[in-house]
Amino acid sequence: MQLELRMTPWEESWLVRDSWAASALARCWRSKAFRERTQARGVQVHTIHLGQIAGFHAESLPPEFVGALAAPFYARALNYLNPTHDWLIVVQSLMTLPVYWNTLTRMRSVKILEIKPPPSNQGVFEVARRALPCVMPYLWGDGTEIFLLPNISGAAAMACQVFRRAVHVPAVRPFVQELPLLVAIFRDATIVEIVSRQPTEVLREQMRLDAVNRALTRHLQAQEAHLDALRHACPQLEQQVFAQADAFWLHKAKALSRKRRIATVQGQRVLVNSCLYRKGKYDLLLRYESSDEGSRTVKWLLVRVRPEADGSVQVYRFRWLGSWVY
């Protein structure tokens, strides 16, 4: 798995396509005349995303897993693009678990400039460059409007006005045109868009993607080694984990018909990877796939486990990450 960068036609960009995005930073780009003027000045949109992982398309992975696994490496690449300024992060809508939002807003490295309390999950934050790899995983989720801006002169004041909707799109466009860099995360949270005057090859070099991908590869290899060690220590790992996970699904599916519940549990089940390894604890990503009436449903479950001395494994947390229908 690697981070990949490519230039994206404006018509395929989420900045243009996502009609639900209400922020003035997004609405700027819906004007074809504005896009043409910015293109004439050499501004282009690029997409940085994960390549294929373990037989699965990365965009089908739950955002929380991608955030925990790869978000620090996205942050590292973005910091190379923005070597001199701290970051402003504008969050207009972030549909995520309360624990993520609470952790983000309580981090010492995050300065809150504007905020609306849950369930809105909206705010403007100032984040030091060195802290971005720690902060970015908490932004990952089904985020509909997340923007990262270099904290240049006047940017914080404009970001707060945009957040409060105290400024109209025509007044925001000159500000956007002068930004050296704009980063946007929309809906599909495994994809990040970068608006810059630099060509793709220059961006790739500035982001040091080769070095970032080598670090990501080492990280993935370490995670695989932890998972192999866990399998060796607990020979019945998958049987024990799935036995309890099946019971979890049946409990969660009480409102569904018995036929549907059985289909959920009897579908294809895969332990995809170990997501985190801290103080002897593992977060395992489980993938359930079932077919029903011509459609395919993929469900994701994050399970926290701890190996015991007798070769068994203790399962003590389940977190449902969502489902996708194909």
C-alpha positions, 0 to 999 in steps of 0.5 A: 500500500502506498500514497499515490498522487495524480492531477485531477480534472476539475470536473471530477474534483469533490470541490466541484462535485459535492453539492452538499458542501456549504462552506464558502471555501467549497462554493468558490469552485462551483463557478466555472468562470472562477475555475477558469480564472484560477486555471489561467494562473496555473492553479490545479487540483491534485488527489492523493490517496491510498493504493490497493491494500491486501486485495481490498480497494482502499476507498472501501475501508472504513475511514476510522481505520484508514485514519489510524493506519495512514493519516500520520503519513498524509500529515507528513507529506502535507507538512513537506508541502507547507514547511514554514507555517502552522496549519488552520483546520476548518471543520464544518461537518464531521460525522464521527464518534464522540470520543474522536471529537472529544479527544481532538478538542482537548489536545494541548497542541490544538488551539480552538479559534471557533467551535460549535459543541456536539452534535454539530462537531464544527470548529476552526483550529490552529495546529502546529506543524509538528503536531499534525501527524497526531491530530490528523487521525482524529479528523478522519471519518465521514467528513463532509467539509474539512479544509487545511490552510497554511496559517499565513497572515490574515488566514485565521480571520478569514477562516473564522468568518467563513466558519461563522458564514459572516462573509459571502463567496465573492469576498472569499474568492480573492483570498482563495486565489492567493492561498499558496495551498489548500487541502480539502477532505470530502465525503470519501475520507480516504481521498485528500485533494490539494489545490496548488500552482505546482505541477504534479511532479513538483508536488510529488518531489516536494511531498517526498512521497518516495520517503513517506511511502518507505516509512509507510511500508515499514509501518505496515510491516511492523503491524503485520509482524505484531499480528503474526506474533499475536497469531503465534501466541494465540493459535485459536485467535480468529476462531475466538475473535469471530465467535464473540464478534458473531454474537455481537452482530446477532445482538446488534441485529435484533431488529432484523429478521432471523433470515437476515441475521443468519446471513450477516453471520454466515457471510465471508469473514476476514481478519484484515489487519492489526490496526494498532499495537499499544501496551499489549493491546491490539485493534483488529479490523474484521471484514464481513461480506454477505450477498442478498438479492443481487447486492453485496454488503460489506460490514466493518468491525474494529475489535480490541483484544489482549492476549492471555498467558494461557494462549487465549485472547480476551476481547473487550471492545467492539466498535462498529465502523459502518457498512457499504452496499455494492 
